[in-house]
Amino acid sequence: MSYPRNFINPLSLQICFLLLASFSNGQNPYQSYQTSIYCNASSPIEHPTSIEEVQAIVNLAISTNQTVKAIGSRHSISDVICTEGIPMNLENIKYTVLNSDGTVKVGAGAKVKDVLDFLQSHNLSLIHVPAFGGITVGGAIGTGAHGSSLLHPTSLSDQVVGLTIVDGQGNVQIINSANDLAGFQVHLGLLGIVVDVTLTTVPLFKMTIRNTLHPETILTDGTALIWAQSRDWFEMWWFPSSSSVVVSVGDYVDVSTPGEHYTNMLPNVNLLEVIAGRTAYELLQATRNTSGLLAMEEATRLSMYEVPGAKPPLYTGDGVKLENPATGFAHQLMSNRCESCPWDYGAVALNPEESSLAFNLYDLPRVVNTVRGILSQEGAENTLFTMIGMFIRFSRASPALMAISSGRPTVTFEWTTPMRTDPFNTPKAGIAGFQAIAQAMVTEHSGRPHWGKNGPYFFNPDILEEVHPNRNSFIGLMAKYDPNGVFHNKFAKRLLATSAEMNVHPSVTHCALQEYCICSKDDDCGNNQICKALNGYMACHDAPTNSKKDSNLTIL
Ligand SMILES: Cc1cc2nc3c(=O)[nH]c(=O)nc-3n(C[C@H](O)[C@H](O)[C@H](O)COP(=O)(O)OP(=O)(O)OC[C@H]3O[C@@H](n4cnc5c(N)ncnc54)[C@H](O)[C@@H]3O)c2cc1C
């Protein structure tokens, strides 16, 4: 674009401001969406609107000897999202262009839900999608966000056929060779600024889902594995305290099949609901009220397959009544996006913490037995999975070098817990069980941590080297596309094994509470806790004098 002679080019103006900001040595913190990850950048977040502006920001970083990083919705809760340099958000680069070969080119800042709506308006869709539509396309392939199927590619990463990027020397590059695509399909924000992504599409289709309750023996006697291998959609929620599992089976059906149902996995909530939920949860936690927490877990379980009680039903048509079986556009049953989410309410928000580890598919029974072993020591009723049970999902082997399903059919185990009101000091009930389970999953089963879901400890150099067989090939691509380390952050240095440093939230004093460390002394744990072994894994237990309540009850 050219400008008249006396006209001040808006791009130059923006760069001047950025230059001033970058020399101001200012503190420019930004956080993950649920606040647990804290990054401190040299300048405020930039919002480029074109590939030229992206190039200008990368060139500025190069010329001022800074680093630079693109971020999406910041829905990853690891320091993979951090930079000490210039952060940029591509939310203004969100075009969608249908190509004549049936692919779609999408600006990296477009939200997955918006892309799916656009495709639906053209009678098209993606073959499979992750559960949350509020993430960006650039961010989704940043971590390899996935859904659950052994028959179809579950992640957007595995549906990518090309990308446009700005590399670490400020050059625009088109990526479409199989070798390099395998790196970019799960790029961790370390190979370039992704400007757009080209994805394969399929004709619009529907899905029929049915959820049913089963005894947990199906996890270990081979039944679940057989079922998983024959269905278009297959996922499970395991509730160890009641020895049961809710199984969700889905079959793709023709678009003409009647039904307009959708998933309510992430329902909208209003301020009153958030305050009530947060207050009730905090009370149950602070008083270590096991029967109340069990009731929460039971409400979650029922909402998945039976008439709902305290929780919104999982699949609905009218938003009120549970539909089971449910039939609707497949992407609307696999994925949704809350517009007023529990974490959107500032000081009173209800923020989740997540853990997710991925294993060889055929290790499913062994991993289940490991979890059972820990729960039998700790008491299943003391380690409750109140939000989504122990969520079990499946993925085909992925060609992406750094996918958690790279090179092997995969099963993932995930759990989500709401944060305490003072998450840096007051521990969650059952935290010892969660900590021991996560450690055992990595140590005994080489579990690969989801790049966007686990605490920073799980991305230390030793674990990264141990569980990612393609790490060296990926590092080779980092050197090719970013020879001077312009996209490096602390996370990258741990991947490269050149440093063990992490981005640590300034409020952290008890490092084991948010998984910055495994406890080695009592003070690493929360208030009134002790660090001791559980099934051989160091974990934070309530001190015996404090077994029924913690002393720091803070409701709001
Ligand atoms: C409610 C909820 C539900 C979720 N459900 C699932 C699920 O079903 N399955 C699953 O696997 N995960 C799930 N996640 C995790 C989430 O999908 C991933 O962490 C995803 O990467 C977040 O995307 P984002 O847009 O927020 O990207 P961010 O978290 O902001 O960034 C992720 C990575 O991508 C990089 N990046 C982002 N944009 C660009 C770009 N344009 N160029 C270069 N690098 C870039 C960042 O630097 C970072 O390394 C869920 C998260 C939430 C909050």
The ligand as a Gaussian input file, in Angstrom:
#p B3LYP/6-31G(d) Opt

LIG

0 1
 C      -12.590000     -24.372000      28.245000
 C      -11.439000     -25.010000      27.535000
 C      -11.639000     -26.189000      26.845000
 C      -10.566000     -26.799000      26.215000
 N      -10.810000     -27.940000      25.516000
 C       -9.785000     -28.563000      24.912000
 C      -10.000000     -29.743000      24.156000
 O      -11.123000     -30.205000      23.978000
 N       -8.922000     -30.358000      23.623000
 C       -7.661000     -29.878000      23.776000
 O       -6.714000     -30.512000      23.298000
 N       -7.426000     -28.721000      24.428000
 C       -8.459000     -28.077000      25.006000
 N       -8.224000     -26.912000      25.682000
 C       -6.871000     -26.348000      25.664000
 C       -6.763000     -25.355000      24.492000
 O       -7.486000     -25.775000      23.405000
 C       -5.332000     -25.196000      23.997000
 O       -4.533000     -24.872000      25.059000
 C       -5.210000     -24.171000      22.849000
 O       -3.878000     -24.137000      22.421000
 C       -5.600000     -22.756000      23.246000
 O       -5.659000     -21.935000      22.090000
 P       -5.486000     -20.372000      22.222000
 O       -6.055000     -19.716000      21.029000
 O       -5.985000     -19.917000      23.526000
 O       -3.890000     -20.238000      22.133000
 P       -2.872000     -19.784000      23.264000
 O       -3.126000     -20.585000      24.468000
 O       -2.888000     -18.323000      23.404000
 O       -1.484000     -20.211000      22.594000
 C       -1.131000     -21.556000      22.465000
 C        0.224000     -21.655000      21.741000
 O        0.083000     -21.252000      20.395000
 C        0.963000     -20.172000      20.096000
 N        0.277000     -19.311000      19.134000
 C       -0.990000     -18.858000      19.183000
 N       -1.274000     -18.166000      18.062000
 C       -0.148000     -18.180000      17.303000
 C        0.196000     -17.653000      16.035000
 N       -0.671000     -16.950000      15.297000
 N        1.457000     -17.843000      15.578000
 C        2.357000     -18.538000      16.310000
 N        2.084000     -19.057000      17.520000
 C        0.845000     -18.886000      17.996000
 C        1.256000     -19.526000      21.419000
 O        2.490000     -18.866000      21.385000
 C        1.304000     -20.745000      22.319000
 O        2.536000     -21.375000      22.182000
 C       -9.265000     -26.243000      26.297000
 C       -9.070000     -25.049000      26.974000
 C      -10.151000     -24.432000      27.591000
 C       -9.922000     -23.145000      28.296000

